[in-house]
Amino acid sequence: MAKTSLNDKERDTLSEANREFVEYGSTMKKCPRCGKPLVYQIVGTKEITRCSDGSCVMLLAVGI
Ligand SMILES: [Zn+2]
């Protein structure tokens, strides 16, 4: 399994964090893998919720 693959629990945590970033502009959730803060970015039409450690977990969502 690639390092960036998420298990269901990690995916859930990042999905919730993504929703909080969209709704509130921030999240108290931490990276499910290493505990560092999570970062939210919009790149083009993509939403990226990722660990502040760039090589850790990342969830990509394509916006409308
Ligand atoms: Zn991490």
N, CA, C, O and the ligand as a Tripos MOL2 file, in Angstrom:
@<TRIPOS>MOLECULE
protein
  257   255    65     0     0
PROTEIN
NO_CHARGES

@<TRIPOS>ATOM
      1 N           0.8520   -1.2020    0.0000 N.3       1 MET1
      2 CA          0.0000    0.0000    0.0000 C.3       1 MET1
      3 C           0.8830    1.2470    0.0000 C.2       1 MET1
      4 O           1.8380    1.3430    0.7710 O.2       1 MET1
      5 N           0.5600    2.1790   -0.8560 N.am      2 ALA2
      6 CA          1.3330    3.4120   -0.9290 C.3       2 ALA2
      7 C           1.1970    4.2020    0.3740 C.2       2 ALA2
      8 O           0.1990    4.0890    1.0860 O.2       2 ALA2
      9 N           2.1850    4.9740    0.6570 N.am      3 LYS3
     10 CA          2.2140    5.7350    1.9030 C.3       3 LYS3
     11 C           1.0350    6.6960    1.9890 C.2       3 LYS3
     12 O           0.5190    6.9590    3.0750 O.2       3 LYS3
     13 N           0.6110    7.2180    0.8420 N.am      4 THR4
     14 CA         -0.4510    8.2210    0.8700 C.3       4 THR4
     15 C          -1.8520    7.6050    0.8810 C.2       4 THR4
     16 O          -2.8350    8.3350    1.0090 O.2       4 THR4
     17 N          -1.9670    6.2730    0.7490 N.am      5 SER5
     18 CA         -3.2820    5.6540    0.8010 C.3       5 SER5
     19 C          -3.8870    5.8110    2.1900 C.2       5 SER5
     20 O          -3.2050    5.6840    3.2070 O.2       5 SER5
     21 N          -5.1720    6.0880    2.2010 N.am      6 LEU6
     22 CA         -5.8490    6.3140    3.4750 C.3       6 LEU6
     23 C          -6.6730    5.0870    3.8330 C.2       6 LEU6
     24 O          -7.2750    4.4610    2.9600 O.2       6 LEU6
     25 N          -6.7010    4.7450    5.1030 N.am      7 ASN7
     26 CA         -7.6790    3.7480    5.5150 C.3       7 ASN7
     27 C          -9.0060    4.4710    5.7680 C.2       7 ASN7
     28 O          -9.0670    5.7000    5.7140 O.2       7 ASN7
     29 N         -10.0550    3.7150    6.0420 N.am      8 ASP8
     30 CA        -11.3870    4.3200    6.1670 C.3       8 ASP8
     31 C         -11.4380    5.3730    7.2650 C.2       8 ASP8
     32 O         -12.0480    6.4290    7.1010 O.2       8 ASP8
     33 N         -10.7950    5.0740    8.3780 N.am      9 LYS9
     34 CA        -10.8310    5.9990    9.5140 C.3       9 LYS9
     35 C         -10.1000    7.3040    9.1810 C.2       9 LYS9
     36 O         -10.5730    8.3920    9.5080 O.2       9 LYS9
     37 N          -8.9580    7.1790    8.5350 N.am     10 GLU10
     38 CA         -8.2040    8.3770    8.1360 C.3      10 GLU10
     39 C          -8.9970    9.2010    7.1290 C.2      10 GLU10
     40 O          -9.0280   10.4300    7.1930 O.2      10 GLU10
     41 N          -9.6390    8.4960    6.1980 N.am     11 ARG11
     42 CA        -10.4480    9.1880    5.1950 C.3      11 ARG11
     43 C         -11.6040    9.9380    5.8740 C.2      11 ARG11
     44 O         -11.9040   11.0790    5.5260 O.2      11 ARG11
     45 N         -12.2440    9.2800    6.8430 N.am     12 ASP12
     46 CA        -13.3380    9.9180    7.5760 C.3      12 ASP12
     47 C         -12.8580   11.1870    8.2840 C.2      12 ASP12
     48 O         -13.5030   12.2340    8.2150 O.2      12 ASP12
     49 N         -11.7290   11.0750    8.9580 N.am     13 THR13
     50 CA        -11.1960   12.2270    9.6890 C.3      13 THR13
     51 C         -10.8970   13.3830    8.7430 C.2      13 THR13
     52 O         -11.2240   14.5320    9.0400 O.2      13 THR13
     53 N         -10.2850   13.0850    7.6170 N.am     14 LEU14
     54 CA         -9.9560   14.1420    6.6620 C.3      14 LEU14
     55 C         -11.2120   14.7140    6.0060 C.2      14 LEU14
     56 O         -11.2730   15.9100    5.7170 O.2      14 LEU14
     57 N         -12.2230   13.8550    5.7670 N.am     15 SER15
     58 CA        -13.4870   14.3530    5.2090 C.3      15 SER15
     59 C         -14.1620   15.3120    6.1730 C.2      15 SER15
     60 O         -14.6660   16.3600    5.7700 O.2      15 SER15
     61 N         -14.1710   14.9450    7.4580 N.am     16 GLU16
     62 CA        -14.7650   15.8300    8.4580 C.3      16 GLU16
     63 C         -13.9840   17.1280    8.5670 C.2      16 GLU16
     64 O         -14.5700   18.2060    8.6700 O.2      16 GLU16
     65 N         -12.6690   17.0270    8.5440 N.am     17 ALA17
     66 CA        -11.8310   18.2270    8.6020 C.3      17 ALA17
     67 C         -12.1070   19.1090    7.3900 C.2      17 ALA17
     68 O         -12.1900   20.3310    7.5110 O.2      17 ALA17
     69 N         -12.2490   18.4890    6.2290 N.am     18 ASN18
     70 CA        -12.5520   19.2350    5.0020 C.3      18 ASN18
     71 C         -13.8570   19.9980    5.1550 C.2      18 ASN18
     72 O         -13.9520   21.1670    4.7790 O.2      18 ASN18
     73 N         -14.8570   19.3350    5.7080 N.am     19 ARG19
     74 CA        -16.1690   19.9730    5.8790 C.3      19 ARG19
     75 C         -16.0540   21.1530    6.8510 C.2      19 ARG19
     76 O         -16.6630   22.2020    6.6440 O.2      19 ARG19
     77 N         -15.2750   20.9660    7.9000 N.am     20 GLU20
     78 CA        -15.1090   22.0520    8.8780 C.3      20 GLU20
     79 C         -14.3530   23.2350    8.2770 C.2      20 GLU20
     80 O         -14.6770   24.3900    8.5510 O.2      20 GLU20
     81 N         -13.3590   22.9430    7.4670 N.am     21 PHE21
     82 CA        -12.6450   24.0370    6.7880 C.3      21 PHE21
     83 C         -13.6040   24.8190    5.9040 C.2      21 PHE21
     84 O         -13.5570   26.0490    5.8660 O.2      21 PHE21
     85 N         -14.4730   24.1090    5.1920 N.am     22 VAL22
     86 CA        -15.4070   24.7750    4.2920 C.3      22 VAL22
     87 C         -16.4260   25.5930    5.0840 C.2      22 VAL22
     88 O         -16.7440   26.7240    4.7160 O.2      22 VAL22
     89 N         -16.9390   25.0130    6.1780 N.am     23 GLU23
     90 CA        -17.9820   25.6800    6.9560 C.3      23 GLU23
     91 C         -17.4470   26.7650    7.8750 C.2      23 GLU23
     92 O         -18.0140   27.8540    7.9590 O.2      23 GLU23
     93 N         -16.3530   26.4630    8.5610 N.am     24 TYR24
     94 CA        -15.8600   27.3660    9.6190 C.3      24 TYR24
     95 C         -14.5220   28.0150    9.2770 C.2      24 TYR24
     96 O         -14.1010   28.9580    9.9470 O.2      24 TYR24
     97 N         -13.8630   27.5260    8.2550 N.am     25 GLY25
     98 CA        -12.5640   28.0810    7.8980 C.3      25 GLY25
     99 C         -11.4040   27.5220    8.6950 C.2      25 GLY25
    100 O         -10.2570   27.9260    8.5010 O.2      25 GLY25
    101 N         -11.7000   26.5910    9.5950 N.am     26 SER26
    102 CA        -10.6230   25.9690   10.3660 C.3      26 SER26
    103 C         -11.1220   24.6580   10.9450 C.2      26 SER26
    104 O         -12.3190   24.3720   10.9240 O.2      26 SER26
    105 N         -10.2070   23.8790   11.4530 N.am     27 THR27
    106 CA        -10.6010   22.6390   12.1220 C.3      27 THR27
    107 C          -9.6900   22.3960   13.3090 C.2      27 THR27
    108 O          -8.5190   22.7760   13.2950 O.2      27 THR27
    109 N         -10.2330   21.7630   14.3300 N.am     28 MET28
    110 CA         -9.4200   21.3720   15.4760 C.3      28 MET28
    111 C          -8.8640   19.9670   15.2930 C.2      28 MET28
    112 O          -8.0690   19.4910   16.1040 O.2      28 MET28
    113 N          -9.2920   19.3080   14.2180 N.am     29 LYS29
    114 CA         -8.8160   17.9440   13.9920 C.3      29 LYS29
    115 C          -7.3340   17.9590   13.6270 C.2      29 LYS29
    116 O          -6.8180   18.9020   13.0280 O.2      29 LYS29
    117 N          -6.6860   16.8790   14.0110 N.am     30 LYS30
    118 CA         -5.2680   16.7290   13.7100 C.3      30 LYS30
    119 C          -5.0780   15.5810   12.7370 C.2      30 LYS30
    120 O          -5.9700   14.7530   12.5480 O.2      30 LYS30
    121 N          -3.9360   15.5430   12.1390 N.am     31 CYS31
    122 CA         -3.6110   14.4520   11.2360 C.3      31 CYS31
    123 C          -3.8190   13.1130   11.9400 C.2      31 CYS31
    124 O          -3.2920   12.8920   13.0300 O.2      31 CYS31
    125 N          -4.5960   12.2150   11.3090 N.am     32 PRO32
    126 CA         -4.8690   10.9280   11.9370 C.3      32 PRO32
    127 C          -3.6460   10.0200   11.9830 C.2      32 PRO32
    128 O          -3.6520    9.0060   12.6810 O.2      32 PRO32
    129 N          -2.6150   10.3700   11.2580 N.am     33 ARG33
    130 CA         -1.4440    9.5100   11.1970 C.3      33 ARG33
    131 C          -0.3000    9.9920   12.0760 C.2      33 ARG33
    132 O           0.3820    9.1830   12.7050 O.2      33 ARG33
    133 N          -0.0830   11.3170   12.1250 N.am     34 CYS34
    134 CA          1.0800   11.7980   12.8820 C.3      34 CYS34
    135 C           0.7230   12.8650   13.9150 C.2      34 CYS34
    136 O           1.5690   13.2440   14.7250 O.2      34 CYS34
    137 N          -0.5460   13.3640   13.8950 N.am     35 GLY35
    138 CA         -0.9590   14.3080   14.9360 C.3      35 GLY35
    139 C          -0.6230   15.7550   14.6730 C.2      35 GLY35
    140 O          -0.8970   16.6130   15.5120 O.2      35 GLY35
    141 N          -0.0310   16.0500   13.5210 N.am     36 LYS36
    142 CA          0.2630   17.4520   13.1890 C.3      36 LYS36
    143 C          -1.0080   18.1460   12.7040 C.2      36 LYS36
    144 O          -1.9820   17.4780   12.3560 O.2      36 LYS36
    145 N          -1.0090   19.4770   12.6790 N.am     37 PRO37
    146 CA         -2.1880   20.2000   12.2090 C.3      37 PRO37
    147 C          -2.4930   19.8760   10.7490 C.2      37 PRO37
    148 O          -1.6110   19.5040    9.9750 O.2      37 PRO37
    149 N          -3.7620   20.0300   10.4000 N.am     38 LEU38
    150 CA         -4.1840   19.8170    9.0150 C.3      38 LEU38
    151 C          -4.2600   21.1440    8.2860 C.2      38 LEU38
    152 O          -4.4740   22.1900    8.8980 O.2      38 LEU38
    153 N          -4.0840   21.0930    6.9850 N.am     39 VAL39
    154 CA         -4.0500   22.2820    6.1380 C.3      39 VAL39
    155 C          -5.0910   22.1140    5.0370 C.2      39 VAL39
    156 O          -5.2940   21.0180    4.5160 O.2      39 VAL39
    157 N          -5.7460   23.2180    4.6930 N.am     40 TYR40
    158 CA         -6.7440   23.1890    3.6240 C.3      40 TYR40
    159 C          -6.3120   24.1210    2.5130 C.2      40 TYR40
    160 O          -5.9510   25.2710    2.7620 O.2      40 TYR40
    161 N          -6.3490   23.6300    1.2940 N.am     41 GLN41
    162 CA         -5.9290   24.4420    0.1550 C.3      41 GLN41
    163 C          -6.9250   24.2710   -0.9700 C.2      41 GLN41
    164 O          -7.5120   23.2010   -1.1290 O.2      41 GLN41
    165 N          -7.1180   25.3110   -1.7470 N.am     42 ILE42
    166 CA         -7.8540   25.1880   -2.9930 C.3      42 ILE42
    167 C          -6.8740   25.4320   -4.1240 C.2      42 ILE42
    168 O          -6.2260   26.4760   -4.1990 O.2      42 ILE42
    169 N          -6.7800   24.4500   -4.9970 N.am     43 VAL43
    170 CA         -5.8890   24.5510   -6.1440 C.3      43 VAL43
    171 C          -6.7300   24.3350   -7.3910 C.2      43 VAL43
    172 O          -7.1320   23.2100   -7.6880 O.2      43 VAL43
    173 N          -6.9940   25.4060   -8.1170 N.am     44 GLY44
    174 CA         -7.8790   25.2910   -9.2810 C.3      44 GLY44
    175 C          -9.2720   24.8960   -8.8190 C.2      44 GLY44
    176 O          -9.8950   25.6010   -8.0250 O.2      44 GLY44
    177 N          -9.7590   23.7610   -9.3200 N.am     45 THR45
    178 CA        -11.0850   23.2860   -8.9280 C.3      45 THR45
    179 C         -10.9840   22.2060   -7.8590 C.2      45 THR45
    180 O         -11.9860   21.5860   -7.5020 O.2      45 THR45
    181 N          -9.7880   21.9800   -7.3540 N.am     46 LYS46
    182 CA         -9.5950   20.9030   -6.3800 C.3      46 LYS46
    183 C          -9.4640   21.4470   -4.9690 C.2      46 LYS46
    184 O          -8.8060   22.4610   -4.7330 O.2      46 LYS46
    185 N         -10.0980   20.7600   -4.0430 N.am     47 GLU47
    186 CA         -9.9070   21.0470   -2.6230 C.3      47 GLU47
    187 C          -8.9720   19.9900   -2.0700 C.2      47 GLU47
    188 O          -9.1530   18.7920   -2.2850 O.2      47 GLU47
    189 N          -7.9790   20.4630   -1.3590 N.am     48 ILE48
    190 CA         -7.0230   19.5370   -0.7660 C.3      48 ILE48
    191 C          -7.0090   19.7440    0.7450 C.2      48 ILE48
    192 O          -6.7500   20.8440    1.2320 O.2      48 ILE48
    193 N          -7.2890   18.6830    1.4700 N.am     49 THR49
    194 CA         -7.1260   18.6940    2.9150 C.3      49 THR49
    195 C          -5.9710   17.7630    3.2070 C.2      49 THR49
    196 O          -6.0240   16.5740    2.8930 O.2      49 THR49
    197 N          -4.9190   18.3110    3.8130 N.am     50 ARG50
    198 CA         -3.7310   17.4770    3.9910 C.3      50 ARG50
    199 C          -3.0460   17.7950    5.3050 C.2      50 ARG50
    200 O          -3.3060   18.8060    5.9560 O.2      50 ARG50
    201 N          -2.1640   16.8870    5.6580 N.am     51 CYS51
    202 CA         -1.3120   17.0700    6.8250 C.3      51 CYS51
    203 C          -0.3320   18.2070    6.5490 C.2      51 CYS51
    204 O           0.1080   18.3830    5.4130 O.2      51 CYS51
    205 N           0.0130   18.9800    7.5810 N.am     52 SER52
    206 CA          0.9890   20.0500    7.3810 C.3      52 SER52
    207 C           2.3750   19.4740    7.0760 C.2      52 SER52
    208 O           3.2470   20.1860    6.5770 O.2      52 SER52
    209 N           2.5740   18.2070    7.3710 N.am     53 ASP53
    210 CA          3.7510   17.4930    6.8980 C.3      53 ASP53
    211 C           3.4360   17.0170    5.4830 C.2      53 ASP53
    212 O           2.6990   16.0470    5.3010 O.2      53 ASP53
    213 N           3.9830   17.6850    4.5000 N.am     54 GLY54
    214 CA          3.5900   17.4790    3.1130 C.3      54 GLY54
    215 C           3.6540   16.0490    2.6060 C.2      54 GLY54
    216 O           2.9560   15.7170    1.6480 O.2      54 GLY54
    217 N           4.4530   15.2000    3.2040 N.am     55 SER55
    218 CA          4.5920   13.8430    2.6880 C.3      55 SER55
    219 C           3.6840   12.8470    3.4040 C.2      55 SER55
    220 O           3.7810   11.6370    3.1950 O.2      55 SER55
    221 N           2.8000   13.3750    4.2530 N.am     56 CYS56
    222 CA          1.9310   12.5000    5.0510 C.3      56 CYS56
    223 C           0.5970   12.2940    4.3200 C.2      56 CYS56
    224 O           0.5980   12.0520    3.1130 O.2      56 CYS56
    225 N          -0.5240   12.3840    5.0160 N.am     57 VAL57
    226 CA         -1.8140   12.0750    4.3930 C.3      57 VAL57
    227 C          -2.3840   13.2640    3.6120 C.2      57 VAL57
    228 O          -2.0680   14.4210    3.8900 O.2      57 VAL57
    229 N          -3.2270   12.9470    2.6350 N.am     58 MET58
    230 CA         -3.8550   13.9780    1.8250 C.3      58 MET58
    231 C          -5.1900   13.4640    1.3030 C.2      58 MET58
    232 O          -5.3070   12.3160    0.8750 O.2      58 MET58
    233 N          -6.2040   14.3450    1.3480 N.am     59 LEU59
    234 CA         -7.4900   14.0140    0.7600 C.3      59 LEU59
    235 C          -7.7920   15.0380   -0.3250 C.2      59 LEU59
    236 O          -7.7550   16.2460   -0.0880 O.2      59 LEU59
    237 N          -8.0890   14.5400   -1.5060 N.am     60 LEU60
    238 CA         -8.3550   15.4120   -2.6380 C.3      60 LEU60
    239 C          -9.8360   15.3610   -2.9660 C.2      60 LEU60
    240 O         -10.4100   14.2820   -3.1130 O.2      60 LEU60
    241 N         -10.4510   16.5290   -3.0810 N.am     61 ALA61
    242 CA        -11.8480   16.5840   -3.4730 C.3      61 ALA61
    243 C         -11.9790   17.5460   -4.6390 C.2      61 ALA61
    244 O         -11.4480   18.6550   -4.5880 O.2      61 ALA61
    245 N         -12.6610   17.1510   -5.6620 N.am     62 VAL62
    246 CA        -12.8410   18.0150   -6.8160 C.3      62 VAL62
    247 C         -14.1220   18.8080   -6.6280 C.2      62 VAL62
    248 O         -15.2010   18.2340   -6.4770 O.2      62 VAL62
    249 N         -13.9960   20.1520   -6.6380 N.am     63 GLY63
    250 CA        -15.1460   21.0240   -6.4330 C.3      63 GLY63
    251 C         -16.0560   21.0510   -7.6400 C.2      63 GLY63
    252 O         -15.8000   20.4200   -8.6660 O.2      63 GLY63
    253 N         -17.1260   21.8030   -7.4810 N.am     64 ILE64
    254 CA        -18.1040   21.8980   -8.5680 C.3      64 ILE64
    255 C         -17.6140   22.8820   -9.6230 C.2      64 ILE64
    256 O         -18.2960   23.1040  -10.6230 O.2      64 ILE64
    257 ZN          0.5300   13.6410    9.2300 Zn       65 ZN65
@<TRIPOS>BOND
     1     1     2 1
     2     2     3 1
     3     3     4 2
     4     3     5 am
     5     5     6 1
     6     6     7 1
     7     7     8 2
     8     7     9 am
     9     9    10 1
    10    10    11 1
    11    11    12 2
    12    11    13 am
    13    13    14 1
    14    14    15 1
    15    15    16 2
    16    15    17 am
    17    17    18 1
    18    18    19 1
    19    19    20 2
    20    19    21 am
    21    21    22 1
    22    22    23 1
    23    23    24 2
    24    23    25 am
    25    25    26 1
    26    26    27 1
    27    27    28 2
    28    27    29 am
    29    29    30 1
    30    30    31 1
    31    31    32 2
    32    31    33 am
    33    33    34 1
    34    34    35 1
    35    35    36 2
    36    35    37 am
    37    37    38 1
    38    38    39 1
    39    39    40 2
    40    39    41 am
    41    41    42 1
    42    42    43 1
    43    43    44 2
    44    43    45 am
    45    45    46 1
    46    46    47 1
    47    47    48 2
    48    47    49 am
    49    49    50 1
    50    50    51 1
    51    51    52 2
    52    51    53 am
    53    53    54 1
    54    54    55 1
    55    55    56 2
    56    55    57 am
    57    57    58 1
    58    58    59 1
    59    59    60 2
    60    59    61 am
    61    61    62 1
    62    62    63 1
    63    63    64 2
    64    63    65 am
    65    65    66 1
    66    66    67 1
    67    67    68 2
    68    67    69 am
    69    69    70 1
    70    70    71 1
    71    71    72 2
    72    71    73 am
    73    73    74 1
    74    74    75 1
    75    75    76 2
    76    75    77 am
    77    77    78 1
    78    78    79 1
    79    79    80 2
    80    79    81 am
    81    81    82 1
    82    82    83 1
    83    83    84 2
    84    83    85 am
    85    85    86 1
    86    86    87 1
    87    87    88 2
    88    87    89 am
    89    89    90 1
    90    90    91 1
    91    91    92 2
    92    91    93 am
    93    93    94 1
    94    94    95 1
    95    95    96 2
    96    95    97 am
    97    97    98 1
    98    98    99 1
    99    99   100 2
   100    99   101 am
   101   101   102 1
   102   102   103 1
   103   103   104 2
   104   103   105 am
   105   105   106 1
   106   106   107 1
   107   107   108 2
   108   107   109 am
   109   109   110 1
   110   110   111 1
   111   111   112 2
   112   111   113 am
   113   113   114 1
   114   114   115 1
   115   115   116 2
   116   115   117 am
   117   117   118 1
   118   118   119 1
   119   119   120 2
   120   119   121 am
   121   121   122 1
   122   122   123 1
   123   123   124 2
   124   123   125 am
   125   125   126 1
   126   126   127 1
   127   127   128 2
   128   127   129 am
   129   129   130 1
   130   130   131 1
   131   131   132 2
   132   131   133 am
   133   133   134 1
   134   134   135 1
   135   135   136 2
   136   135   137 am
   137   137   138 1
   138   138   139 1
   139   139   140 2
   140   139   141 am
   141   141   142 1
   142   142   143 1
   143   143   144 2
   144   143   145 am
   145   145   146 1
   146   146   147 1
   147   147   148 2
   148   147   149 am
   149   149   150 1
   150   150   151 1
   151   151   152 2
   152   151   153 am
   153   153   154 1
   154   154   155 1
   155   155   156 2
   156   155   157 am
   157   157   158 1
   158   158   159 1
   159   159   160 2
   160   159   161 am
   161   161   162 1
   162   162   163 1
   163   163   164 2
   164   163   165 am
   165   165   166 1
   166   166   167 1
   167   167   168 2
   168   167   169 am
   169   169   170 1
   170   170   171 1
   171   171   172 2
   172   171   173 am
   173   173   174 1
   174   174   175 1
   175   175   176 2
   176   175   177 am
   177   177   178 1
   178   178   179 1
   179   179   180 2
   180   179   181 am
   181   181   182 1
   182   182   183 1
   183   183   184 2
   184   183   185 am
   185   185   186 1
   186   186   187 1
   187   187   188 2
   188   187   189 am
   189   189   190 1
   190   190   191 1
   191   191   192 2
   192   191   193 am
   193   193   194 1
   194   194   195 1
   195   195   196 2
   196   195   197 am
   197   197   198 1
   198   198   199 1
   199   199   200 2
   200   199   201 am
   201   201   202 1
   202   202   203 1
   203   203   204 2
   204   203   205 am
   205   205   206 1
   206   206   207 1
   207   207   208 2
   208   207   209 am
   209   209   210 1
   210   210   211 1
   211   211   212 2
   212   211   213 am
   213   213   214 1
   214   214   215 1
   215   215   216 2
   216   215   217 am
   217   217   218 1
   218   218   219 1
   219   219   220 2
   220   219   221 am
   221   221   222 1
   222   222   223 1
   223   223   224 2
   224   223   225 am
   225   225   226 1
   226   226   227 1
   227   227   228 2
   228   227   229 am
   229   229   230 1
   230   230   231 1
   231   231   232 2
   232   231   233 am
   233   233   234 1
   234   234   235 1
   235   235   236 2
   236   235   237 am
   237   237   238 1
   238   238   239 1
   239   239   240 2
   240   239   241 am
   241   241   242 1
   242   242   243 1
   243   243   244 2
   244   243   245 am
   245   245   246 1
   246   246   247 1
   247   247   248 2
   248   247   249 am
   249   249   250 1
   250   250   251 1
   251   251   252 2
   252   251   253 am
   253   253   254 1
   254   254   255 1
   255   255   256 2
@<TRIPOS>SUBSTRUCTURE
     1 MET1         2 RESIDUE 1 A MET
     2 ALA2         6 RESIDUE 1 A ALA
     3 LYS3        10 RESIDUE 1 A LYS
     4 THR4        14 RESIDUE 1 A THR
     5 SER5        18 RESIDUE 1 A SER
     6 LEU6        22 RESIDUE 1 A LEU
     7 ASN7        26 RESIDUE 1 A ASN
     8 ASP8        30 RESIDUE 1 A ASP
     9 LYS9        34 RESIDUE 1 A LYS
    10 GLU10       38 RESIDUE 1 A GLU
    11 ARG11       42 RESIDUE 1 A ARG
    12 ASP12       46 RESIDUE 1 A ASP
    13 THR13       50 RESIDUE 1 A THR
    14 LEU14       54 RESIDUE 1 A LEU
    15 SER15       58 RESIDUE 1 A SER
    16 GLU16       62 RESIDUE 1 A GLU
    17 ALA17       66 RESIDUE 1 A ALA
    18 ASN18       70 RESIDUE 1 A ASN
    19 ARG19       74 RESIDUE 1 A ARG
    20 GLU20       78 RESIDUE 1 A GLU
    21 PHE21       82 RESIDUE 1 A PHE
    22 VAL22       86 RESIDUE 1 A VAL
    23 GLU23       90 RESIDUE 1 A GLU
    24 TYR24       94 RESIDUE 1 A TYR
    25 GLY25       98 RESIDUE 1 A GLY
    26 SER26      102 RESIDUE 1 A SER
    27 THR27      106 RESIDUE 1 A THR
    28 MET28      110 RESIDUE 1 A MET
    29 LYS29      114 RESIDUE 1 A LYS
    30 LYS30      118 RESIDUE 1 A LYS
    31 CYS31      122 RESIDUE 1 A CYS
    32 PRO32      126 RESIDUE 1 A PRO
    33 ARG33      130 RESIDUE 1 A ARG
    34 CYS34      134 RESIDUE 1 A CYS
    35 GLY35      138 RESIDUE 1 A GLY
    36 LYS36      142 RESIDUE 1 A LYS
    37 PRO37      146 RESIDUE 1 A PRO
    38 LEU38      150 RESIDUE 1 A LEU
    39 VAL39      154 RESIDUE 1 A VAL
    40 TYR40      158 RESIDUE 1 A TYR
    41 GLN41      162 RESIDUE 1 A GLN
    42 ILE42      166 RESIDUE 1 A ILE
    43 VAL43      170 RESIDUE 1 A VAL
    44 GLY44      174 RESIDUE 1 A GLY
    45 THR45      178 RESIDUE 1 A THR
    46 LYS46      182 RESIDUE 1 A LYS
    47 GLU47      186 RESIDUE 1 A GLU
    48 ILE48      190 RESIDUE 1 A ILE
    49 THR49      194 RESIDUE 1 A THR
    50 ARG50      198 RESIDUE 1 A ARG
    51 CYS51      202 RESIDUE 1 A CYS
    52 SER52      206 RESIDUE 1 A SER
    53 ASP53      210 RESIDUE 1 A ASP
    54 GLY54      214 RESIDUE 1 A GLY
    55 SER55      218 RESIDUE 1 A SER
    56 CYS56      222 RESIDUE 1 A CYS
    57 VAL57      226 RESIDUE 1 A VAL
    58 MET58      230 RESIDUE 1 A MET
    59 LEU59      234 RESIDUE 1 A LEU
    60 LEU60      238 RESIDUE 1 A LEU
    61 ALA61      242 RESIDUE 1 A ALA
    62 VAL62      246 RESIDUE 1 A VAL
    63 GLY63      250 RESIDUE 1 A GLY
    64 ILE64      254 RESIDUE 1 A ILE
    65 ZN65       257 GROUP 0 **** ****
